[in-house]
Amino acid sequence: MNTTLNLTELKGKFRGQIIERNDPKFNDVRALYNGMIDKRPLAIAQCANVADVITAVNFGRDSGIPIAIRGGGHNGPGLGSVNDGLVIDLSQMRGVRVDPTSRTARVEPGCTQGDVDHATHAFGLAVPAGIISTTGIAGLTLSGGHGYLTRKYGLTVDNLIEADVVLADGSFVTAGRDKNADLLWALRGGGGNFGVVTSFLFQLHPVSIVFGGPIAFDQKHARTIMQQYREFLGTAPEELGIFLGLKSVLSCAPFPQEHWGKRMCLLMCCYDGSEVEGKKALAPLLGKLPEPWFDWRGTMPYPAVQSMFDGLYPKGMQWYWRGDFVKTLTDAAIDTHLAQAAQTPTELSLMHLYPIDGAVHRRAGGDTAWNCRDATWSMVIAGIDPDPQKAGTVTRWTKAYWEAVHPFNLGGAYPNFMMDDEGTARLEASFGENYSRLAGVKKKYDPKNLFRVNQNIKPAA
Ligand SMILES: Cc1cc2nc3c(=O)[nH]c(=O)nc-3n(C[C@H](O)[C@H](O)[C@H](O)COP(=O)(O)OP(=O)(O)OC[C@H]3O[C@@H](n4cnc5c(N)ncnc54)[C@H](O)[C@@H]3O)c2cc1C
């Protein structure tokens, strides 16, 4: 393995910064969102523009070192970085151009979700994405992207119209409906396998002021809440984004002190509409549930609900994730969830069930690489704690919880909720019948598997 690189030529051609191991900024720049992952690249190429991306791809390929592509650096197993290789870091490329006439946005690959929401909100528009604003739009989009607007407007990939890509041979292509359509299909869920995306074109939707927030119940009522939520979801208007969580009330402001550290069942809502309509939409469910500990729904700009949890989940904590797609939530599955959630090892650890229905179900499985359109939820179990000493504890709890509930679930998971120790069979199950087609597209655009630091799809034989 190479441990030194001759970077003189690269630096001569590069407009952004090349950060090496002896650079005082190296440790800060290489740090990932998940503090459990500690990778030491040989160099980090912070690209300023597409020309830099082409230069970096050519340099990495010709040097024979592994290449990682970094957007927001939020990936669970840290696939935005690589030991002893080159990181193509896009975090400085953060432009967004909104076209209010066509209701589209051109987004550069270093943007966070918050960057995109900020830019589009000024026009009363939004693209569906995840629930924490610091997440990178690139990694989230390329593996799917689900959040509050998904029931009404689909996944983030369902709203991806076009992408510019630097391929493994250094060439630049645009993938759209009329050109390189196979590549666009693969980028809509197949992850960072096909090249470095340097620009995304998204379809936007009229979303501006929403009615949303958390409703927290004592976890002793969770069986009833989960059963009623299960029955309610299929009848709920698609304007209502609503996920369920088994977690704890954190021992800090603004949470009511009498509940600090207690286990709760959370309903987190975002209604795309007025308070009156939002209350009406949720009333059939709330009418069947006990009194909550607190109900903090309110009227707010969409970017406010999108960033509501940011402060609770800062960069650098220990995270271990496991996910599954869930089709039906049986009573036996609920009982298993409750037994596992009762053993949550830290206050931040959680289980969330995100709805995958409505607009997601209106597309056929083969329309995009993202395949699991007959699921009802995307489940994540995340063991989380700020203390590195707890890394083993949160990992063991997550794995045990997942092993207990997995038999009730579908075979695959949302790839963005997978670590890198789950094996190829899990990835194949996640893509189902799309897997072999993805392997074919990979063979066409990256036959030597240059881009392999990801949830890797091997080129077809
Ligand atoms: C706190 C938290 C909350 C989350 N909530 C949600 C949620 O609500 N909904 C949801 O859908 N997901 C959610 N996620 C998962 C998130 O989508 C993934 O972690 C995603 O990988 C993050 O993207 P990134 O750009 O920040 O990651 P990075 O670590 O930078 O990259 C992740 C992967 O994407 C690839 N990649 C990144 N940029 C490019 C590019 N320009 N071209 C090609 N490949 C690229 C990389 O190769 C790497 O494999 C959440 C994650 C966290 C940590």
The ligand as an SDF file (V2000), in Angstrom:
LIG
                    3D

 53 58  0  0  0  0  0  0  0  0999 V2000
  -28.3900   12.1460   11.8340 C   0  0  0  0  0  0  0  0  0  0  0  0
  -28.7660   11.5410   10.5240 C   0  0  0  0  0  0  0  0  0  0  0  0
  -30.0770   11.6100   10.0780 C   0  0  0  0  0  0  0  0  0  0  0  0
  -30.4510   11.0510    8.8650 C   0  0  0  0  0  0  0  0  0  0  0  0
  -31.7530   11.1480    8.4510 N   0  0  0  0  0  0  0  0  0  0  0  0
  -32.0970   10.6730    7.2230 C   0  0  0  0  0  0  0  0  0  0  0  0
  -33.4250   10.8580    6.7360 C   0  0  0  0  0  0  0  0  0  0  0  0
  -34.2860   11.4360    7.3850 O   0  0  0  0  0  0  0  0  0  0  0  0
  -33.7180   10.3850    5.5040 N   0  0  0  0  0  0  0  0  0  0  0  0
  -32.7940    9.7510    4.7410 C   0  0  0  0  0  0  0  0  0  0  0  0
  -33.1250    9.3680    3.6260 O   0  0  0  0  0  0  0  0  0  0  0  0
  -31.5280    9.5400    5.1840 N   0  0  0  0  0  0  0  0  0  0  0  0
  -31.1770    9.9910    6.4120 C   0  0  0  0  0  0  0  0  0  0  0  0
  -29.8980    9.7990    6.8770 N   0  0  0  0  0  0  0  0  0  0  0  0
  -28.9680    8.9420    6.1130 C   0  0  0  0  0  0  0  0  0  0  0  0
  -28.1720    9.7590    5.1170 C   0  0  0  0  0  0  0  0  0  0  0  0
  -28.9620    9.8940    3.9660 O   0  0  0  0  0  0  0  0  0  0  0  0
  -26.8610    9.0370    4.7880 C   0  0  0  0  0  0  0  0  0  0  0  0
  -26.0630    9.0130    5.9330 O   0  0  0  0  0  0  0  0  0  0  0  0
  -26.1210    9.6520    3.5990 C   0  0  0  0  0  0  0  0  0  0  0  0
  -25.1210    8.7480    3.1970 O   0  0  0  0  0  0  0  0  0  0  0  0
  -25.4920   10.9800    3.9320 C   0  0  0  0  0  0  0  0  0  0  0  0
  -25.0080   11.6150    2.7750 O   0  0  0  0  0  0  0  0  0  0  0  0
  -23.6800   12.5150    2.8550 P   0  0  0  0  0  0  0  0  0  0  0  0
  -23.4810   13.1590    1.5440 O   0  0  0  0  0  0  0  0  0  0  0  0
  -23.7530   13.3650    4.0590 O   0  0  0  0  0  0  0  0  0  0  0  0
  -22.6110   11.3600    3.1140 O   0  0  0  0  0  0  0  0  0  0  0  0
  -21.1060   11.0890    2.6970 P   0  0  0  0  0  0  0  0  0  0  0  0
  -20.5500   10.3450    3.8650 O   0  0  0  0  0  0  0  0  0  0  0  0
  -20.3950   12.2890    2.2570 O   0  0  0  0  0  0  0  0  0  0  0  0
  -21.2770   10.1110    1.4500 O   0  0  0  0  0  0  0  0  0  0  0  0
  -22.0630    8.9600    1.5500 C   0  0  0  0  0  0  0  0  0  0  0  0
  -21.9390    8.0840    0.3180 C   0  0  0  0  0  0  0  0  0  0  0  0
  -22.4320    8.7940   -0.8160 O   0  0  0  0  0  0  0  0  0  0  0  0
  -21.4640    8.8160   -1.8430 C   0  0  0  0  0  0  0  0  0  0  0  0
  -21.4110   10.1790   -2.3950 N   0  0  0  0  0  0  0  0  0  0  0  0
  -21.4780   11.3430   -1.7040 C   0  0  0  0  0  0  0  0  0  0  0  0
  -21.4460   12.3750   -2.5560 N   0  0  0  0  0  0  0  0  0  0  0  0
  -21.3710   11.8580   -3.7940 C   0  0  0  0  0  0  0  0  0  0  0  0
  -21.3120   12.4240   -5.0940 C   0  0  0  0  0  0  0  0  0  0  0  0
  -21.3660   13.7330   -5.3010 N   0  0  0  0  0  0  0  0  0  0  0  0
  -21.2120   11.5940   -6.1580 N   0  0  0  0  0  0  0  0  0  0  0  0
  -21.1840   10.2610   -5.9950 C   0  0  0  0  0  0  0  0  0  0  0  0
  -21.2430    9.6750   -4.7780 N   0  0  0  0  0  0  0  0  0  0  0  0
  -21.3320   10.4580   -3.6980 C   0  0  0  0  0  0  0  0  0  0  0  0
  -20.1500    8.4360   -1.2240 C   0  0  0  0  0  0  0  0  0  0  0  0
  -19.4340    7.6060   -2.1120 O   0  0  0  0  0  0  0  0  0  0  0  0
  -20.5290    7.6390   -0.0090 C   0  0  0  0  0  0  0  0  0  0  0  0
  -20.5630    6.2820   -0.3560 O   0  0  0  0  0  0  0  0  0  0  0  0
  -29.4910   10.3770    8.0770 C   0  0  0  0  0  0  0  0  0  0  0  0
  -28.1690   10.3200    8.5250 C   0  0  0  0  0  0  0  0  0  0  0  0
  -27.8010   10.8800    9.7260 C   0  0  0  0  0  0  0  0  0  0  0  0
  -26.3860   10.7580   10.1980 C   0  0  0  0  0  0  0  0  0  0  0  0
  1  2  1  0
  2  3  1  0
  2 52  2  0
  3  4  2  0
  4  5  1  0
  4 50  1  0
  5  6  2  0
  6  7  1  0
  6 13  1  0
  7  8  2  0
  7  9  1  0
  9 10  1  0
 10 11  2  0
 10 12  1  0
 12 13  2  0
 13 14  1  0
 14 15  1  0
 14 50  1  0
 15 16  1  0
 16 17  1  0
 16 18  1  0
 18 19  1  0
 18 20  1  0
 20 21  1  0
 20 22  1  0
 22 23  1  0
 23 24  1  0
 24 25  2  0
 24 26  1  0
 24 27  1  0
 27 28  1  0
 28 29  2  0
 28 30  1  0
 28 31  1  0
 31 32  1  0
 32 33  1  0
 33 34  1  0
 33 48  1  0
 34 35  1  0
 35 36  1  0
 35 46  1  0
 36 37  1  0
 36 45  1  0
 37 38  2  0
 38 39  1  0
 39 40  1  0
 39 45  2  0
 40 41  1  0
 40 42  2  0
 42 43  1  0
 43 44  2  0
 44 45  1  0
 46 47  1  0
 46 48  1  0
 48 49  1  0
 50 51  2  0
 51 52  1  0
 52 53  1  0
M  END
$$$$
